[in-house]
Amino acid sequence: MKKFLAAAALLPLFSNAYAADAPSLTAVQKKTVDKIISYALDDDTAYEMLESLTTEVGPRLAGSEAEARGREWGAAKFKSLGLKNVRVETYPMPAWTRISESAAIVSPFPQPLTVTALGRSVATPEGGVAAEVVRFTTLDDLKRAALGSLDGKIVFVDEKLMRTQDG
């Protein structure tokens, strides 16, 4: 099963069935594709590496500590496979870190709210934000709001989200 999955994962990379305008493979290209597929069916290395990465390191949000662990995992794994000149090349990676979030209705009936910040959200100024909340039942309603009508207000979109496979 693993071998089938590895070969199936390679097919979209080499098949022109997914692109109507793609030219047909030459005889040399087809021979190369067939060799790659055959090799993938006979060897579990790629699947084992994928399994190792996702099990031992897990999700790797760019710029996170887990992403750094993933880099080190990759360098060690490639060295263990006998690859030469393996190195980690660093580069600047802006990272967004969730620190904490909180919100509350302050009047007329004070109560805490449950909220979360989305990635790359801007920081709230020290002391927080207090403003009138404007509720929209759909994102389309918000899009139809008059330009400038929401200045100095907090927008709340109360549209029901559809559940997807990833939750």
C-alpha positions as CSV (number, residue, x, y, z in Angstrom):
1,M,0.0,0.0,0.0
2,K,2.8,2.4,0.9
3,K,4.5,1.8,-2.5
4,F,1.2,2.5,-4.3
5,L,0.7,5.7,-2.4
6,A,4.2,6.9,-3.2
7,A,3.8,6.1,-6.9
8,A,0.4,7.7,-7.0
9,A,1.8,10.9,-5.4
10,L,4.3,11.1,-8.2
11,L,1.8,10.7,-11.1
12,P,0.4,14.3,-11.1
13,L,4.0,15.5,-11.4
14,F,4.6,13.7,-14.6
15,S,1.2,13.1,-16.2
16,N,-0.3,15.4,-18.8
17,A,-3.8,14.1,-18.0
18,Y,-4.2,17.1,-15.6
19,A,-3.3,19.8,-18.2
20,A,-5.2,19.8,-21.5
21,D,-2.6,22.0,-23.2
22,A,0.4,20.0,-22.0
23,P,2.3,18.4,-24.8
24,S,2.7,14.6,-25.0
25,L,5.7,13.1,-23.4
26,T,8.6,12.2,-25.6
27,A,9.8,8.6,-25.6
28,V,12.8,9.6,-23.5
29,Q,10.5,11.4,-21.0
30,K,8.1,8.5,-20.8
31,K,11.0,6.1,-20.1
32,T,12.2,8.4,-17.3
33,V,8.7,8.6,-15.8
34,D,8.3,4.9,-16.0
35,K,11.7,4.4,-14.2
36,I,10.6,6.9,-11.4
37,I,7.3,5.1,-10.9
38,S,8.9,1.7,-10.9
39,Y,11.5,2.9,-8.4
40,A,8.8,4.4,-6.2
41,L,6.9,1.1,-6.2
42,D,10.0,-0.8,-5.2
43,D,11.2,1.5,-2.5
44,D,9.6,2.9,0.7
45,T,12.2,5.5,1.5
46,A,10.1,8.5,0.4
47,Y,7.1,7.3,2.4
48,E,9.2,6.5,5.4
49,M,10.7,10.0,5.4
50,L,7.3,11.6,5.1
51,E,6.0,9.4,8.0
52,S,9.1,10.2,10.1
53,L,8.8,14.0,9.5
54,T,5.1,14.2,10.3
55,T,5.4,11.9,13.3
56,E,8.7,13.0,14.8
57,V,8.4,16.7,14.0
58,G,4.7,17.4,13.3
59,P,3.3,20.6,12.0
60,R,5.9,23.2,11.1
61,L,4.5,26.8,10.9
62,A,7.0,29.0,9.1
63,G,9.3,30.8,11.6
64,S,8.3,28.6,14.5
65,E,10.4,26.5,16.8
66,A,8.8,23.4,15.1
67,E,10.0,24.7,11.8
68,A,13.5,25.0,13.2
69,R,13.2,21.4,14.5
70,G,12.1,20.3,11.0
71,R,15.2,21.9,9.4
72,E,17.5,20.0,11.8
73,W,15.5,16.8,11.2
74,G,16.0,17.2,7.5
75,A,19.7,17.8,7.7
76,A,20.2,14.8,9.9
77,K,18.0,12.6,7.8
78,F,19.8,13.6,4.5
79,K,23.2,13.0,6.2
80,S,22.0,9.6,7.4
81,L,21.1,8.7,3.8
82,G,24.6,9.4,2.8
83,L,24.1,12.7,1.0
84,K,27.2,14.9,0.9
85,N,27.4,18.7,1.4
86,V,24.2,18.9,3.5
87,R,23.8,22.3,5.2
88,V,21.0,24.5,6.5
89,E,20.9,27.9,4.8
90,T,19.3,30.5,7.0
91,Y,17.2,33.4,5.8
92,P,15.0,36.0,7.5
93,M,11.6,34.6,8.3
94,P,9.1,37.0,9.8
95,A,7.1,35.1,12.4
96,W,3.8,35.9,14.0
97,T,3.3,34.7,17.5
98,R,0.0,34.5,19.3
99,I,0.6,35.9,22.8
100,S,-2.8,36.3,24.3
101,E,-6.2,37.6,23.4
102,S,-9.2,38.7,25.3
103,A,-12.3,40.7,24.7
104,A,-15.3,41.8,26.7
105,I,-18.6,43.6,26.4
106,V,-18.1,46.6,28.6
107,S,-21.7,48.0,28.6
108,P,-24.6,47.9,29.1
109,F,-24.1,44.4,30.5
110,P,-20.4,43.6,31.1
111,Q,-19.3,40.1,30.3
112,P,-16.2,38.4,28.9
113,L,-16.1,37.0,25.3
114,T,-14.2,34.1,23.8
115,V,-12.0,35.3,20.9
116,T,-9.0,34.2,18.9
117,A,-6.5,36.1,16.8
118,L,-5.8,35.1,13.2
119,G,-2.3,34.8,11.9
120,R,-0.5,38.0,11.2
121,S,-3.0,40.1,13.1
122,V,-1.8,43.5,14.1
123,A,-1.2,44.1,17.8
124,T,-3.8,45.9,19.8
125,P,-2.6,49.2,21.3
126,E,-1.7,49.2,24.9
127,G,-4.8,49.8,27.0
128,G,-7.0,47.9,24.4
129,V,-9.7,49.2,22.1
130,A,-13.2,50.3,23.1
131,A,-15.7,51.2,20.4
132,E,-19.2,50.5,19.2
133,V,-19.7,47.1,17.7
134,V,-21.4,46.9,14.3
135,R,-22.9,43.5,13.5
136,F,-23.2,42.1,10.0
137,T,-25.0,38.8,9.4
138,T,-22.9,38.0,6.4
139,L,-19.6,38.9,4.9
140,D,-21.5,40.2,1.8
141,D,-23.4,42.6,4.0
142,L,-20.1,44.0,5.3
143,K,-18.8,44.4,1.7
144,R,-21.9,46.5,1.0
145,A,-21.3,48.9,3.9
146,A,-20.7,52.4,2.8
147,L,-17.1,53.4,2.6
148,G,-16.1,55.2,5.8
149,S,-19.2,54.2,7.7
150,L,-17.2,51.9,10.0
151,D,-14.4,54.2,10.9
152,G,-13.7,54.0,14.7
153,K,-16.0,50.9,15.1
154,I,-15.5,47.2,15.7
155,V,-16.9,45.0,13.0
156,F,-18.5,41.7,13.9
157,V,-19.5,39.3,11.1
158,D,-21.9,36.7,12.5
159,E,-22.0,34.5,9.4
160,K,-22.3,30.8,10.0
161,L,-19.2,29.0,8.6
162,M,-19.5,25.7,6.7
163,R,-17.7,22.8,8.3
164,T,-14.9,21.5,6.2
165,Q,-12.7,18.4,6.3
166,D,-10.1,20.1,8.3
167,G,-12.6,21.4,10.8
